[in-house]
Amino acid sequence: MYRFLLSRQWVILTLLALVLIPTMVELGFWQLHRHEHRVALNRVIADSLAAKPVPAESLTAPGAKVGDDDLYRSVTAKGSFDTSDEVVVRRRTNADEEVGYHVLTPFVLDDGRTLLVNRGWIPADGPSQTAFPEVPAPPGGELTITGRLMQDQTTEDSGIKNLEGLPDRQIMLINSELEADRLGEEVLGGYVDLTDPGPSGGTPEPVPSPEHDAIGPHLAYAWQWWLFAAGVPVGWVVLVRREARERAEEAEQEAGATADAEDTQDTEPAAV
């Protein structure tokens, strides 16, 4: 009855099912790992935002990478802004998804080293996308700032690879190594999203606090993949049983037709 399973069509279908099952199981675990990573990141963000500010120099140094546990940690720094080397970061959005720039201003510490400070977002509504936009000045003189410590932006993480041929004083990524080469100074690893002092007149618009409540759909996707994996053998069995039933019915019909033909021949009158 099941000899049809040895046919080319059914061998291919069976092999395909055997490949799909482990693939879907693996995709489910991949989504589960993404869920676990998001939950862990949310915990780090919540802990970092709740922690008391510490000096930025205690968590980073020139050439250092900001650790995952220090991401979004509130830090302080004492020094002054250097607007002569200020740049803007292209293609950045605000909370309303409007496209503009982030304003990146070097902050020179008392010991002469530099901390990169993202002062916030400004709109890209000027007459030119290549000219340096109008940027509100930061507070002058020596002051103490507070902000959230961030990791360097890289081409691998962002997918942005075209970093050359940009307009003057415009960049695509906030990266301490690249800025250290541009400035010719010792630059602390990572950068800071400024939270205090706030901007006068509401601009640049401060970078909003990171979302750390949502966990995303990854766990639901994991269960979906596992249900699909469980459904493959069930579907295979259903198809096999249906094929066997249809073949049995066809065989019965053929046998019935043959019997009817034989009966007809038996009942026909003999030729005289």
LUMMAR-599954 format. One line per 8 residues: their letters; for each residue x, y, z of N, C-alpha, C. Coordinates in Angstrom, 2 decimals, m for minus. Layout:
BEGIN
a) X/Y/Z/X/Y/Z/X/Y/Z; ... .
END
This chain:
BEGIN
myrfllsr) 0.82/m1.22/0.00/0.00/0.00/0.00/0.85/1.27/0.00; 2.00/1.22/0.67/2.82/2.43/0.81/4.07/2.38/m0.08; 4.04/1.55/m1.09/5.19/1.49/m1.99/5.40/2.81/m2.74; 4.35/3.63/m2.82/4.48/4.92/m3.50/5.49/5.84/m2.82; 5.81/5.55/m1.54/6.79/6.37/m0.84/8.18/6.27/m1.46; 8.40/5.21/m2.26/9.69/5.04/m2.93/9.75/5.76/m4.26; 8.65/6.42/m4.64/8.66/7.16/m5.89/9.51/8.43/m5.74; 9.96/8.95/m6.86/10.83/10.14/m6.86/10.16/11.31/m6.16 .
qwviltll) 8.89/11.53/m6.45/8.16/12.66/m5.86/8.13/12.56/m4.34; 7.84/11.38/m3.82/7.71/11.24/m2.38/9.06/11.20/m1.68; 10.08/10.69/m2.33/11.43/10.75/m1.74/11.86/12.19/m1.57; 11.63/13.01/m2.61/11.99/14.44/m2.52/11.19/15.13/m1.41; 9.88/14.85/m1.35/9.03/15.47/m0.34/9.47/15.08/1.07; 9.84/13.81/1.25/10.29/13.35/2.56/11.61/13.98/2.96; 12.54/14.06/2.01/13.83/14.70/2.30/13.64/16.17/2.65; 12.74/16.84/1.92/12.46/18.25/2.22/11.92/18.41/3.63 .
alvliptm) 11.03/17.51/4.05/10.49/17.58/5.41/11.59/17.36/6.44; 12.50/16.42/6.16/13.60/16.13/7.09/14.56/17.32/7.22; 14.67/18.12/6.16/15.51/19.32/6.22/14.80/20.46/6.94; 13.50/20.60/6.69/12.75/21.72/7.26/12.64/21.62/8.78; 12.48/20.42/9.31/12.25/20.27/10.75/13.42/20.85/11.57; 14.68/20.39/11.38/15.77/20.98/12.18/16.02/22.45/11.87; 15.76/22.85/10.62/15.95/24.27/10.27/14.99/25.14/11.06; 13.73/24.75/11.13/12.74/25.53/11.87/13.02/25.51/13.37 .
velgfwql) 13.48/24.38/13.88/13.84/24.31/15.30/14.98/25.28/15.59; 15.98/25.32/14.70/17.12/26.22/14.89/16.68/27.68/14.81; 15.79/27.99/13.87/15.28/29.36/13.77/14.52/29.75/15.04; 13.82/28.80/15.64/13.13/29.08/16.90/14.11/29.42/18.01; 15.20/28.68/18.10/16.21/28.97/19.14/16.91/30.29/18.86; 17.08/30.62/17.57/17.68/31.91/17.23/16.81/33.06/17.73; 15.49/32.94/17.52/14.59/33.98/18.02/14.57/33.99/19.55; 14.67/32.82/20.17/14.72/32.76/21.64/15.95/33.48/22.16 .
hrhehrva) 17.09/33.28/21.52/18.31/33.97/21.95/18.19/35.48/21.78; 17.53/35.90/20.70/17.30/37.33/20.52/16.41/37.88/21.63; 15.40/37.12/22.03/14.54/37.51/23.14/15.34/37.63/24.43; 16.17/36.64/24.71/16.97/36.67/25.93/17.95/37.84/25.92; 18.52/38.13/24.73/19.43/39.26/24.63/18.70/40.57/24.91; 17.48/40.70/24.38/16.71/41.92/24.61/16.35/42.08/26.07; 15.96/40.99/26.73/15.63/41.06/28.15/16.85/41.47/28.96; 18.02/40.89/28.63/19.25/41.23/29.35/19.63/42.69/29.11 .
lnrviads) 19.46/43.16/27.85/19.78/44.55/27.54/18.85/45.50/28.28; 17.58/45.15/28.36/16.64/45.98/29.12/17.06/46.11/30.57; 17.55/44.99/31.13/17.99/45.01/32.52/19.20/45.91/32.69; 20.15/45.83/31.74/21.34/46.68/31.80/20.95/48.15/31.70; 20.04/48.47/30.75/19.62/49.85/30.57/18.95/50.38/31.83; 18.04/49.59/32.41/17.33/50.02/33.61/18.30/50.26/34.77; 19.25/49.35/34.93/20.24/49.50/36.01/21.12/50.72/35.78; 21.51/50.93/34.51/22.38/52.06/34.20/21.68/53.39/34.43 .
laakpvpa) 20.41/53.46/34.01/19.67/54.71/34.18/19.40/55.02/35.65; 19.29/53.98/36.46/18.99/54.17/37.88/20.25/54.46/38.71; 21.42/54.14/38.17/22.66/54.31/38.93/23.04/55.78/39.06; 23.75/56.10/40.13/24.22/57.47/40.34/25.34/57.79/39.35; 25.42/59.04/38.88/26.47/59.41/37.93/27.87/59.22/38.51; 28.79/58.81/37.65/30.20/58.67/38.01/31.02/59.41/36.98; 32.26/59.78/37.28/33.10/60.46/36.28/33.30/59.59/35.06; 33.22/60.20/33.88/33.38/59.45/32.64/34.75/58.77/32.58 .
esltapga) 35.78/59.43/33.13/37.12/58.87/33.07/37.25/57.57/33.85; 36.30/57.29/34.76/36.36/56.05/35.53/35.84/54.85/34.74; 35.15/55.09/33.62/34.57/54.00/32.84/35.16/53.86/31.45; 35.89/54.88/30.99/36.46/54.80/29.65/37.77/55.56/29.61; 38.53/55.32/28.55/39.84/55.95/28.38/40.14/56.01/26.89; 41.17/56.76/26.49/41.51/56.81/25.07/41.79/55.43/24.51; 41.16/55.10/23.39/41.33/53.80/22.75/40.53/52.67/23.37; 39.81/52.95/24.45/39.05/51.89/25.13/37.68/51.73/24.48 .
kvgdddly) 37.10/50.56/24.69/35.74/50.29/24.23/34.81/50.29/25.44; 33.68/50.92/25.30/32.69/50.96/26.38/32.07/49.57/26.51; 32.12/49.00/27.71/31.58/47.66/27.93/30.07/47.65/27.93; 29.51/46.48/27.65/28.05/46.35/27.62/27.42/46.71/28.96; 28.09/46.40/30.05/27.54/46.69/31.38/27.53/48.18/31.68; 28.34/48.96/30.95/28.40/50.41/31.19/27.57/51.20/30.20; 26.92/50.51/29.28/26.10/51.19/28.27/24.96/51.95/28.94; 24.78/53.21/28.56/23.75/54.13/29.08/24.02/54.56/30.52 .
rsvtakgs) 25.20/54.25/31.05/25.51/54.66/32.41/25.62/56.18/32.47; 25.04/56.77/33.51/25.09/58.21/33.68/26.48/58.61/34.16; 27.13/59.53/33.41/28.50/59.95/33.74/28.57/61.47/33.78; 29.59/61.96/34.45/29.84/63.40/34.52/31.22/63.70/33.96; 31.42/64.94/33.55/32.72/65.38/33.07/32.86/66.87/33.32; 34.07/67.31/33.65/34.33/68.72/33.92/35.30/69.25/32.88; 34.92/70.34/32.23/35.78/70.92/31.21/35.03/71.99/30.45; 35.29/72.09/29.13/34.64/73.12/28.32/34.44/72.60/26.89 .
fdtsdevv) 33.39/73.10/26.24/33.10/72.71/24.86/34.05/73.43/23.89; 34.44/72.70/22.85/35.28/73.26/21.78/34.48/73.25/20.49; 33.83/74.37/20.18/32.97/74.42/18.99/33.76/74.56/17.69; 35.05/74.84/17.77/35.83/74.99/16.54/35.96/73.68/15.79; 35.86/72.56/16.48/35.94/71.25/15.84/34.60/70.51/15.89; 33.53/71.26/16.05/32.19/70.67/16.10/31.79/70.15/14.72; 31.11/69.00/14.69/30.60/68.42/13.44/29.15/68.00/13.65; 28.47/67.67/12.56/27.12/67.13/12.65/27.09/65.74/12.04 .
vrrrtnad) 26.23/64.91/12.59/26.10/63.52/12.14/24.87/63.43/11.25; 25.05/63.01/10.02/23.98/63.00/9.03/22.96/61.89/9.29; 21.74/62.11/8.73/20.67/61.11/8.68/20.30/60.58/10.07; 20.05/61.48/10.97/19.59/61.10/12.30/18.16/61.58/12.48; 17.37/60.80/13.20/15.96/61.13/13.40/15.69/61.49/14.85; 14.62/62.27/15.05/14.21/62.60/16.40/13.07/61.69/16.83; 12.41/62.01/17.93/11.34/61.16/18.46/10.15/61.09/17.51; 10.00/62.09/16.64/8.90/62.10/15.67/9.31/61.54/14.31 .
eevgyhvl) 10.47/60.89/14.24/10.98/60.28/13.01/11.28/61.30/11.92; 11.54/62.54/12.31/11.96/63.56/11.35/13.47/63.44/11.14; 13.91/63.58/9.90/15.32/63.42/9.57/16.06/64.73/9.77; 17.23/64.62/10.39/18.05/65.81/10.61/19.47/65.40/10.95; 20.08/66.15/11.88/21.45/65.90/12.28/21.54/65.75/13.81; 22.57/65.03/14.26/23.00/65.10/15.64/24.22/66.01/15.70; 24.27/66.81/16.73/25.38/67.76/16.88/26.42/67.15/17.80; 27.63/66.92/17.26/28.71/66.30/18.03/29.77/67.36/18.32 .
tpfvlddg) 29.91/67.66/19.60/30.84/68.71/20.02/31.90/68.13/20.94; 33.20/68.32/20.63/34.25/67.87/21.55/34.17/68.63/22.87; 34.34/67.89/23.97/34.36/68.48/25.30/35.74/68.23/25.87; 36.51/69.31/26.05/37.90/69.20/26.50/37.92/69.14/28.02; 38.42/68.04/28.54/38.49/67.84/29.99/39.62/68.66/30.59; 39.61/68.76/31.91/40.62/69.55/32.61/42.02/69.00/32.38; 42.14/67.69/32.12/43.48/67.11/31.90/43.91/67.17/30.45; 43.11/67.80/29.57/43.49/67.97/28.17/42.93/66.91/27.24 .
rtllvnrg) 42.43/65.82/27.78/41.82/64.80/26.92/40.42/65.26/26.48; 39.88/64.58/25.48/38.62/65.00/24.88/37.56/63.92/25.04; 36.36/64.37/25.37/35.19/63.49/25.42/34.21/63.96/24.35; 33.75/63.03/23.50/32.78/63.39/22.47/31.39/63.49/23.08; 30.71/64.59/22.81/29.38/64.83/23.39/28.37/65.05/22.27; 27.36/64.21/22.25/26.24/64.38/21.33/25.24/65.30/22.01; 25.15/66.55/21.54/24.31/67.54/22.20/22.84/67.42/21.82; 22.52/66.60/20.78/21.13/66.42/20.42/20.86/66.62/18.95 .
wipadgps) 19.57/66.71/18.63/19.10/66.70/17.25/18.68/68.09/16.78; 19.04/68.40/15.52/18.55/69.62/14.87/17.96/69.22/13.52; 16.99/69.95/13.02/16.35/69.58/11.74/17.26/69.86/10.55; 17.04/69.11/9.47/17.76/69.33/8.22/16.84/70.04/7.24; 16.38/71.23/7.62/15.42/71.96/6.80/16.02/73.20/6.14; 17.34/73.24/6.05/17.98/74.37/5.42/17.93/74.26/3.91; 18.42/75.27/3.20/18.38/75.27/1.73/19.34/74.26/1.11; 20.31/73.78/1.87/21.31/72.86/1.32/21.55/71.71/2.28 .
qtafpevp) 21.75/70.51/1.72/22.08/69.35/2.52/23.59/69.14/2.62; 24.34/70.02/1.99/25.80/69.90/2.02/26.46/70.98/2.86; 25.81/72.13/3.00/26.38/73.21/3.82/26.21/72.89/5.30; 27.15/73.34/6.09/27.05/73.12/7.54/25.84/73.90/8.08; 24.95/73.21/8.80/23.72/73.88/9.24/23.98/74.85/10.40; 22.97/75.66/10.68/23.06/76.54/11.85/22.90/75.71/13.11; 23.87/75.82/14.00/23.88/75.02/15.22/23.90/75.95/16.43; 22.94/75.82/17.34/22.97/76.65/18.55/24.24/76.39/19.35 .
appggelt) 24.78/77.46/19.91/26.03/77.34/20.66/25.79/76.65/22.00; 26.76/75.87/22.48/26.65/75.26/23.80/27.00/76.28/24.88; 26.79/75.95/26.13/27.22/76.85/27.21/28.72/77.09/27.14; 29.13/78.31/27.41/30.55/78.64/27.34/31.23/78.50/28.69; 32.56/78.56/28.67/33.33/78.49/29.89/33.41/77.08/30.46; 34.03/77.00/31.62/34.19/75.70/32.28/32.89/75.31/32.97; 32.49/74.07/32.83/31.26/73.58/33.44/31.34/72.07/33.62; 30.40/71.56/34.37/30.27/70.11/34.57/29.03/69.64/33.82 .
itgrlmqd) 29.20/68.64/32.99/28.09/68.10/32.22/27.74/66.70/32.70; 26.53/66.27/32.38/26.07/64.91/32.68/25.46/64.32/31.42; 25.69/63.05/31.22/25.13/62.40/30.03/25.15/60.89/30.16; 24.61/60.23/29.14/24.57/58.77/29.10/25.72/58.26/28.24; 26.52/57.36/28.80/27.68/56.82/28.10/27.22/55.85/27.00; 27.76/56.02/25.81/27.36/55.22/24.65/28.58/54.56/24.04; 28.34/53.46/23.33/29.41/52.76/22.61/29.64/53.41/21.25; 30.86/53.26/20.75/31.18/53.78/19.42/30.26/53.17/18.37 .
qttedsgi) 29.84/53.97/17.42/29.07/53.48/16.28/30.05/52.94/15.23; 29.76/51.77/14.68/30.65/51.14/13.71/29.88/50.78/12.44; 30.62/50.53/11.38/29.98/50.11/10.14/29.33/48.74/10.29; 29.94/47.88/11.12/29.39/46.54/11.31/28.03/46.60/12.00; 27.90/47.44/13.01/26.64/47.51/13.76/25.57/48.30/13.02; 25.97/49.34/12.31/25.00/50.24/11.68/24.68/49.87/10.24; 25.60/49.18/9.58/25.43/48.91/8.16/25.83/50.08/7.27; 26.23/51.20/7.88/26.67/52.38/7.11/28.13/52.18/6.74 .
knleglpd) 28.42/52.13/5.45/29.78/51.87/4.99/30.39/53.03/4.22; 29.55/53.90/3.66/30.05/55.01/2.86/30.41/56.18/3.78; 31.67/56.25/4.19/32.11/57.29/5.12/32.97/58.35/4.44; 33.23/58.20/3.16/34.11/59.12/2.45/33.29/60.08/1.60; 33.95/61.17/1.19/33.33/62.12/0.27/32.17/62.90/0.86; 32.14/63.08/2.17/31.05/63.80/2.82/31.30/65.30/2.81; 30.24/66.10/2.93/30.44/67.56/3.01/31.30/67.94/4.22; 31.86/69.11/4.16/32.75/69.59/5.22/32.02/69.62/6.56 .
rqimlins) 32.68/69.09/7.59/32.20/69.07/8.97/30.92/68.23/9.13; 30.77/67.23/8.28/29.66/66.29/8.41/30.21/64.87/8.43; 29.67/64.03/9.31/30.12/62.64/9.44/28.89/61.74/9.44; 29.13/60.43/9.33/28.04/59.46/9.32/27.95/58.67/10.61; 29.08/58.48/11.30/29.12/57.67/12.51/29.84/58.42/13.62; 29.40/58.22/14.84/30.11/58.75/16.00/31.06/57.66/16.47; 32.33/57.84/16.18/33.33/56.84/16.49/34.57/57.53/17.05; 34.94/57.18/18.27/36.03/57.88/18.95/37.37/57.72/18.24 .
eleadrlg) 37.61/56.55/17.63/38.88/56.35/16.93/38.97/57.25/15.71; 37.87/57.32/14.94/37.88/58.19/13.77/38.02/59.65/14.17; 37.34/60.04/15.24/37.42/61.43/15.68/38.79/61.75/16.28; 39.44/60.79/16.90/40.80/61.01/17.43/41.76/61.28/16.28; 41.60/60.56/15.15/42.44/60.82/13.98/42.16/62.20/13.41; 40.89/62.58/13.37/40.53/63.89/12.80/41.03/65.03/13.67; 40.88/64.87/14.97/41.24/65.95/15.90/42.73/65.96/16.24; 43.38/64.82/16.12/44.78/64.73/16.53/44.93/64.85/18.03 .
eevlggyv) 43.91/64.41/18.78/43.92/64.50/20.23/43.62/63.14/20.85; 43.87/63.04/22.17/43.47/61.85/22.90/41.96/61.93/23.18; 41.23/60.98/22.64/39.77/60.99/22.77/39.33/59.76/23.55; 38.51/59.98/24.57/38.01/58.86/25.36/37.13/57.97/24.49; 37.21/56.66/24.69/36.40/55.74/23.92/34.92/55.95/24.15; 34.13/55.73/23.09/32.69/55.95/23.17/32.36/57.43/23.09; 31.16/57.76/23.49/30.72/59.16/23.52/29.59/59.29/24.53; 29.08/60.51/24.70/28.05/60.79/25.70/26.87/61.49/25.04 .
dltdpgps) 25.66/60.99/25.32/24.44/61.71/24.96/24.15/62.70/26.10; 24.21/63.98/25.80/24.09/65.01/26.83/22.69/65.04/27.43; 22.63/65.08/28.77/21.35/65.22/29.47/21.30/66.50/30.30; 22.45/66.99/30.75/22.49/68.22/31.56/23.84/68.90/31.36; 23.85/70.22/31.10/22.71/71.14/31.10/21.84/70.98/29.85; 20.56/71.29/30.02/19.65/71.23/28.89/19.87/72.39/27.95; 19.39/72.27/26.72/19.61/73.32/25.72/18.76/74.56/26.02; 19.31/75.71/25.72/18.53/76.94/25.83/17.66/77.07/24.60 .
ggtpepvp) 16.39/77.35/24.79/15.48/77.47/23.66/15.01/76.14/23.12; 15.35/75.03/23.78/14.86/73.72/23.38/15.59/73.08/22.22; 16.69/73.66/21.77/17.43/73.08/20.65/18.93/73.22/20.89; 19.74/72.24/20.56/19.38/70.95/19.96/18.43/70.14/20.86; 17.57/69.36/20.19/16.61/68.53/20.90/17.33/67.34/21.54; 17.27/67.20/22.87/18.01/66.11/23.53/17.62/64.74/22.99; 18.59/63.85/22.95/18.32/62.47/22.54/17.47/61.82/23.63; 16.33/61.23/23.29/15.46/60.65/24.31/16.09/59.46/25.01 .
spehdaig) 15.62/59.19/26.23/16.11/58.03/26.97/15.77/56.75/26.22; 16.62/55.75/26.31/16.37/54.51/25.56/15.17/53.76/26.10; 14.45/53.10/25.19/13.32/52.26/25.57/13.86/50.99/26.23; 13.30/50.65/27.40/13.77/49.44/28.08/12.64/48.65/28.72; 11.43/48.85/28.21/10.27/48.09/28.70/9.82/47.04/27.68; 9.86/47.37/26.41/9.38/46.45/25.38/10.36/45.30/25.19; 9.83/44.11/24.94/10.68/42.94/24.72/10.60/42.46/23.28; 9.73/43.07/22.47/9.65/42.69/21.08/8.92/41.37/20.87 .
phlayawq) 8.78/40.97/19.61/8.00/39.78/19.26/8.84/38.50/19.17; 10.11/38.53/19.60/11.01/37.41/19.33/10.55/36.11/19.98; 10.01/36.18/21.20/9.56/34.95/21.86/8.38/34.35/21.11; 7.47/35.19/20.65/6.33/34.70/19.87/6.81/34.07/18.56; 7.81/34.70/17.93/8.36/34.13/16.70/9.00/32.77/16.95; 9.67/32.64/18.12/10.29/31.35/18.45/9.23/30.26/18.53; 8.14/30.52/19.22/7.07/29.52/19.33/6.45/29.22/17.97; 6.35/30.23/17.12/5.81/30.01/15.78/6.68/29.04/14.99 .
wwlfaagv) 8.00/29.25/15.05/8.89/28.36/14.32/8.81/26.92/14.86; 8.72/26.78/16.19/8.63/25.44/16.76/7.30/24.77/16.40; 6.22/25.54/16.35/4.94/24.98/15.92/4.99/24.56/14.46; 5.66/25.37/13.62/5.84/24.98/12.22/6.62/23.68/12.12; 7.68/23.57/12.95/8.49/22.35/12.93/7.66/21.13/13.34; 6.79/21.31/14.34/5.92/20.21/14.76/4.87/19.90/13.71; 4.47/20.90/12.94/3.44/20.70/11.93/3.93/19.97/10.69; 5.26/20.01/10.46/5.79/19.36/9.25/5.53/17.85/9.26 .
pvgwvvlv) 5.94/17.11/10.34/5.66/15.66/10.32/4.16/15.34/10.33; 3.38/16.19/11.03/1.93/15.97/11.03/1.38/16.12/9.62; 1.81/17.16/8.93/1.37/17.37/7.55/1.83/16.25/6.64; 3.06/15.75/6.87/3.58/14.65/6.05/2.71/13.40/6.22; 2.35/13.09/7.47/1.51/11.91/7.74/0.14/12.07/7.09; m0.44/13.27/7.19/m1.75/13.51/6.59/m1.69/13.29/5.08; m0.62/13.82/4.44/m0.50/13.66/3.00/m0.31/12.19/2.61; 0.48/11.45/3.41/0.71/10.03/3.13/m0.60/9.25/3.24 .
rrearera) m1.34/9.50/4.31/m2.61/8.77/4.49/m3.61/9.10/3.38; m3.65/10.37/2.97/m4.57/10.75/1.89/m4.17/10.08/0.59; m2.85/10.08/0.31/m2.38/9.44/m0.92/m2.70/7.95/m0.90; m2.48/7.30/0.26/m2.76/5.87/0.35/m4.26/5.60/0.16; m5.10/6.46/0.76/m6.54/6.28/0.63/m6.98/6.45/m0.82; m6.46/7.48/m1.48/m6.84/7.73/m2.87/m6.38/6.58/m3.77; m5.18/6.08/m3.51/m4.70/4.96/m4.33/m5.55/3.71/m4.09; m5.96/3.47/m2.83/m6.80/2.31/m2.52/m8.16/2.43/m3.22 .
eeaeqeag) m8.72/3.65/m3.20/m10.00/3.84/m3.87/m9.88/3.63/m5.37; m8.78/4.12/m5.96/m8.56/3.92/m7.39/m8.42/2.44/m7.71; m7.70/1.73/m6.82/m7.53/0.28/m7.05/m8.87/m0.44/m6.97; m9.72/m0.05/m5.99/m11.03/m0.67/m5.88/m11.89/m0.39/m7.11; m11.82/0.85/m7.60/m12.60/1.21/m8.79/m12.12/0.42/m10.00; m10.82/0.28/m10.14/m10.29/m0.49/m11.26/m10.70/m1.95/m11.16; m10.64/m2.50/m9.91/m11.04/m3.89/m9.73/m12.52/m4.07/m10.04; m13.35/m3.09/m9.62/m14.78/m3.16/m9.90/m15.06/m3.09/m11.38 .
atadaedt) m14.35/m2.21/m12.07/m14.53/m2.07/m13.51/m14.13/m3.35/m14.23; m13.05/m3.98/m13.79/m12.61/m5.24/m14.41/m13.63/m6.34/m14.19; m14.19/m6.40/m12.95/m15.20/m7.42/m12.65/m16.45/m7.21/m13.49; m16.86/m5.95/m13.66/m18.05/m5.66/m14.47/m17.83/m6.08/m15.90; m16.62/m5.82/m16.40/m16.32/m6.21/m17.79/m16.37/m7.71/m17.96; m15.85/m8.43/m16.98/m15.85/m9.89/m17.06/m17.27/m10.42/m16.99; m18.12/m9.82/m16.13/m19.51/m10.25/m16.03/m20.24/m10.01/m17.34; m19.94/m8.91/m17.98/m20.60/m8.59/m19.25/m20.24/m9.62/m20.31 .
qdtepaav) m18.97/m10.00/m20.33/m18.54/m11.00/m21.31/m19.20/m12.35/m21.05; m19.40/m12.72/m19.78/m19.99/m13.99/m19.42/m21.46/m14.05/m19.80; m22.15/m12.91/m19.76/m23.60/m12.90/m20.01/m23.96/m12.67/m21.45; m22.99/m12.34/m22.30/m23.29/m12.10/m23.71/m23.66/m13.42/m24.38; m24.73/m13.48/m25.30/m25.12/m14.72/m25.98/m24.04/m15.18/m26.93; m23.90/m16.46/m27.01/m22.88/m17.02/m27.91/m23.27/m16.77/m29.34; m22.33/m16.54/m30.17/m22.57/m16.30/m31.61/m23.01/m17.58/m32.27; m24.08/m17.49/m33.16/m24.63/m18.66/m33.86/m23.91/m18.83/m35.19 .
END
